[in-house]
Amino acid sequence: MFLLEVIVGFYSKKRSRSPSPSSHDRMKTVSSTGILSIPSVTPMSSSKPTLSPDELNKLQAKVLRARLMNMPDADDLEKQYEEAKRRAESGSESHVEVLPVFDSRGRLYDLQGQKSESPRHAGPSRQKKEKIDTHDASGDRIRYFKEDDDLSLTELVRQERIGTRDTMDSQMAERIMRDTMFQDDLEYMDEKADSMAKIKTKTFEQKKEFAIRDFQKSKQALDTCIYCLKDDSRPQVAMVSLGYRAYLALPNIVEMTQGHSLIVPVQHITSTLECDDDVWDEIRNFMKCLIQMFADEDRGVIFMETVINMKWNNHTVIECIPIPWDLAQDAPAYFKEGILESSGEWSQNRKLIDTSKATFRRSMVKELPYFHVWFGLDKGYGHVIEKEKSFPSWFGKEILAGICDLPPNVWRKPKKLNPRDNPNRIQEFMKKWEKWDWTKMLQEER
């Protein structure tokens, strides 16, 4: 499979103008021998040069932009892209398996390490552990682990910077949790120091297998995502306005209230806390314009984001639900009470986080699942979700339904709408939105 077809799910990341690793650096590959390499493309004997993968990606971006903006040269650009793609496919001599250096959340894969000297044997039999001398003849400690002699200071610093999986702290915490006899006592911890501080190291093959499985899982999430821009097709929701890094759309389910809409980052991210500042600026622009539009109708708007399980790698969205102005004034009290009641008695985090004091992006933590609601542009409440399995995805909608006295079928299991109705829905929404659509300025710049 050609490289461009494999990484098309990550196209949304390349649309961002923020500094990020290039496609050439990001998509290093692992050959059949397990050594990191970059695929080489042998040009055909043709009058036209064979484009590199990075150049093909840029040309594909132009095709997508032209299709979405209905530009007259869209067909010509697509023909150029298909011709360049065929030349590159026929000119490639070797097949390589693509293994990205970065995962779906932009974190480095740890692919450093020694290869295992012997293959792992199937079955319950265990290999005999090699005894390591940790002390010299005089009793002084010379090493803690076998790998200490092989790791340089540079390698230790690199592992600390990656620090996302299998760190010493996480493994030590896991051993303490499994130790039913654990005592928070210095003498006990001193006796068990060696076993608690022991680190399970992984071979290069194990790290490579983990990266491949993680990449396949992320690719599956991207292929089935209804919010991503794929090739030259639009998302499966009714897109109203498109910016460089975010867009406004109508939900593909029954709307809670008239004017219910979604703010969606173009980049496939699990929470808005992960996005760059320029992406957040565009999201804020949509929020400002929606507030002004509904204010003309004597209505307020509630913005909500729910991030439950980050392992699912779902594309995050911000729900924008307008409600009558008098009810919007009472919404903070209802949400405060609902968040406090949903928290357990022994919560490890604060039950209610007032994000209006230090802003949303400085108050919440992107590593933890959360629910957040905005009552306007800056005022809002956040809540860290500790029990993901029992936390409902419709939590915020249920509170709003109680405020507005709406039936359960509009928030618990809403009915999906027919995509054929999207043009009429977009036209109806644009009658009000056209006056406040800030993306028109971007079209003028183009």
N, C-alpha and C positions, 0 to 999 in steps of 0.2 A: 504493500500500500504506500502510495506516495506521501511524503511528509506533510504536505499541505492539507490533505484530506483527514489526517489523523488529528491535527491541531486546530481544525476549524471550530471546534467547540470553545476554544479559548480565544476566539476572535474578538469578543467584547472587550478583553483586557487590552488588546492592541489599539482600540479606538481611543483610549484615554491619552491625553497629552502630557500627563505627568511623567517624570523620569521613571523608567522601569527597565528591567533587563530586556535586551533586544531578543528577537526571535532566534537569531543565530546563536546567542549565548544560552538562551533558555532551553532550547530543544536539542541539547547534546544527546547522543544516542549510545546505546550499549550494544555491541556486536555480539555475535554468537560466542565469542571467547570471553565475554564478560568485561571487556576493557572499554572504558569511556572513549568515544570517538565521535567525530562529526562527519556525517555522510558527504561524500564527494559526488558530484554530478559531472559526468563526461559529456561535453557538448557534441552534438551531432554535426556532421559535415553539411551544414546548411548556411545559406546566406544570412539568415537571421540568428543572432546569438541566443543561447539558452539562458533563460533568466534563473537567478538564484532563488532559493526558497523565500528569502526576505523580500526580494523584488516581486515575486508572485503574490505574497501576502499583501503588499502595498497595492498592487493592481486589483486584487480582489476587493480591497477596501473601497477603492474608487468605484467599482461596479456596484457594490452594495449601496453606497451613498447616492449614486446616480439613480438606482431603482427606487429608493425610498423617497427621493425628492422629485421623481418623474422628470428627469432631465432628458433632453432629446437625444443625447449621444450615448444613452445607456446600452442600446443594442450593439453599437460599435465597440464599446468598451468590453462588453461581455464576449464578443467574438475574439477580440484581442487576447482576453484572458484564457479562453478555451484553447486557442491556438498555442499560446505560450505554455499552457499546462501539458498539452499533448507532446510538445517538443521536449519538455523536461522529463516527462514520464518515459518516453522512448529512449532518451539519452542516458538514463540512469542504469548503471551496470550492476550494482550490488543491492541486495535487500537488507535492510537493517530494522531492528525493532526499536521503536521510539520510546525513550525514557526521559521525561522532563527533569530538569534539575530543580524546579520549583513545584510545590504541590498546588492544589487548587486555591489555597489561602495565601499564596505568595511566600511560603516558608521553604527554606532550603531542605532538600533531602540529604540526609547524612549517608553518603555513598563511599566514605573513606573506610579503610580497614583491610586487614589481611585476609587472604583467601584461606578457606579451610584446607588443611593438608590432606584430609581423607574424607570421602563422602559420608554423609549421615546414613546409618543403617536403619532399615525399617524394623519394626518389632519392638518389644519391650526391653530388650537387652540394653545395658548402659555401658558406655566406654569407661575404662578405668581412668580416674582423675590423676593428673600429674601433680606430684607434690612439689610445692614451691617453697624455697627457703626464704623466709621473711626476715630472719635475724642472722647475724654473723656469729662466729664462735664466741665472741665476748658478750653476746646477748643484746647488742645494739640492733635496732631495726634498720634494715637496708632497703626494703621495699614492702609495699602493701599487697600489690597484685602482680600477676605474671606480666601484664602489659606495661607496667611502669617503666621497664627498661627500653621499650620501643617507642613510647610517647614523648615527643618533644614539647617544649613550652608552647610553641606555635600551634601544635595539634590540640593541646589542652584548651588553649584560648579559643580555637575554632569550634570545638565541641561545646564550650560554654556559650558561645554566641548563638549557635544553632539551638541548643537547649530547649527543644520543644517536645522531645520524646525520650524516654528512658534515661532521664537525668538521675544523678546520685540522690538528690532530695526526694524525687518521686519514688524511686525504688526503696529508699529507706522508710518512707512513709507507708508504703505498701507492706513491708515486713513488720512494722509496728502494728498495723491493723490486723495482720494475720496471727500475731503473737498473743495468744489468749492469756499468757502469764506475764505480760508486760507490766512493768512497774515504773512509774515516773520517779525513779530514784537514781542517784548518781552511781551508787555501787552496782546496781543491776545493769545500768547502761554501760558501765565500764567493763563488766564481765562479758557482755554481749556485743562489745564494740566491733569485733572482727566480723561477726555474722551480719550485723546490721549495716555495716558500711560496705559489704561486698557488692560489687557491681557485676551484673550479667552483661557480658560483652557479646556482640553479634558479629558474625563474619560478613565479608563483602557480599556473599551470595544471599544471606538472610536479609541484609539491608536492601539488596536489589529486588528480591521477591516482594518485600513489603512495599517498596516504591511502585512496582508494577501493579500490585493489587490495588493500592490506593489510587493510582492513575486510572485504572479501569473503572473503579467505583465512581470517581469524579467525572469521567467521560460519560458514563451512563446517566448521571444526574444532568449533565449538560445536554445530552441528546434528547432527554425527555422533558427538558425545561420549557414551559410555555411562555416565559418572559424573555428569553434570549433571542438576539438577532442571529439567525442562522443562514449562512450563504446569502442568497438574494431574496429571502422570504422574511415577511414581517412576523412579529410575535403572534401568539394565538389569542392575545387580548386585543381589544379595539384601541389602537394607538391614536392619540389625539394630537400631541405635539412632541417633536423630537429635538432634543438638544444634542450637544456633543457627547455628554457623559450621563445623561438621565433623560427619561421621557415620561409624559403623562398619558395615562390610558384609562379606559373604562373596564370594570371587572367583567369576567365572562360568566358571572352568576347573577342572580336576582339582586338588584341594588337595595340596600337598606333604606335609603332615602333618595329623593331626586337630587342628582348631582354627585352621587357616590363615585369616587375615582381613585386611582392608584398612582403613586409616584414611584417609578422603578429605575434603579441604576442600570445603565447599559452593561456595565461589567458584572459578571456573575459573582456575587459576593453573598456571604451568609448573613451579614449585618451591616448597617450603615456605619458602624464604628470602624469597620475595616477599610472604608473607602478613603481616598485622598481628599485633601481640602478642596480641590477644584470640583470634584464630584459633589461634595457636600454643598458647595456654593450654588450649584445648579439646582440641587434639591431644595435649598432654601428659597431660591427664586420662584420655583413652582409653589411653594407654601405661601409666600408673600402674595403672589397673584391670586391664588385661590381664596385667601382671606379677604382680599379687597373685593373680589367678584361676589362672594356670598354676603359680604357686608352691605352691598347695594340692595340685596334682597331681604335685609334685616334678619340675616341668619349668621350663626357662628359655625366654625368648622373644627372638628376634632380629628387630630392626626394620631395614628397608632401604628406601632411596629411590634411584632411578636416574633422572637427568635427562640425556638424551643430546643431543637436538637441539632447541633452544628455538624454532627457526624453524617446527617442526611444530606448536607451540602445543598440545601434549598436556596433558591434565589429570593433574597429578601425584598419586600415591598413595604411601602408606607400607605396605610389605608387613610383616605380622606373622606370623612363623612360629615356633611352639613346637617345641622339641627336648628330649630328655632332659637332666636337670640336669648330669650328668657330662660330656656332650658340649658343653653350653653353656659350661662352664668352659674348654674347650680351643678354643672358636670364635675368640677374639681372635688366637691364634697362627696359625690357618689363614688367616684373612682378611688378616692382616698379610703373610704370605708370598705370598698370591695377588695382593694389590695391588702389591707390589714387583715381582713377576714380570711383571705386565701392563704396567708402565711401560716406555717406551722408554729407550734408553741416554742419549739427549740430551734429556731432558725439560726444558721451560722452567720448570715448576712443581715444587714438592716432590712427590715420589712418594707419600709417606704423610703425612697431616695428622692428628695426635692431637688430636681435638676435646674430649677430656675436660679439657684444661687451661684453655681459654678459652671453653668451650661451643660448640655446633654453629653457632649463628647468628652468632657473632662470628669464627669460624675460617674459614668458607667464604665464597665470593664468589658473589652471585646472578647476575652477568653471565656466568659460565662454567658449562658443563655439568659435572656431577659425579656421583660415586657416594658414598653414605654409609651406614654400618652402625652401629647402636646395639647395645651389649651390656648392656641394662638401660636406665636412664633418662638417664644423663649420659655414661657412657663410650662412646667410639666412634672410628671411623677414617673419614677422608674422603680422597677422591682426585679430582683435577681431570682430566677426560677431555679429552685433547688431540687424539686421533685418533677422532673420533666415528663415522666410517664403519666402522672395524675393531673398535670396542668393542661387545661383545654385550650385548643388553638383559637376558639371563639370567645375567650375570656373578655376582651374589651368590647366585642360586639354585644355580648349578653348584658353588660352593664348599660350600654347605650340603649339597647332595646327596652330595658327597664325604665330608663329615663323618658323615652319617647312613647312607651306603651305600645311596642311592636310585637307581632306574633312570633313564635319560635321558628317558624319555617324560613324567616329571612335572616337568621343568624346562626342557627345550629347546623342545619343541612340544607342550605339554599339550593334552589334548582338552577341547573346550568342553562344558559341562554343559547339560542341558535345563532351561529356565526353569520348567517345570512342577514340578521337584523343589525349587524354592526354598522353598516353605512348610515342607516337612519338614526341610530343612536349617536354616532359621531356628529352628524349634521345637526341634530337637536342640541347637543352639548356645545357645539361651536358657535351657536347663535349668541350664547352668553360669554363664552371663553375668548372669542376672537378679539374683543376689546382689550383683554388683559394678557394676551399671549405674548410673553417676552421673547419667545424663540423667533419671532419675526425679525428681530434685530440680527440674529445669526444668518438668516437667509439673505438679508441685505448686504451683509459682509461678504457672503459667498459671491 
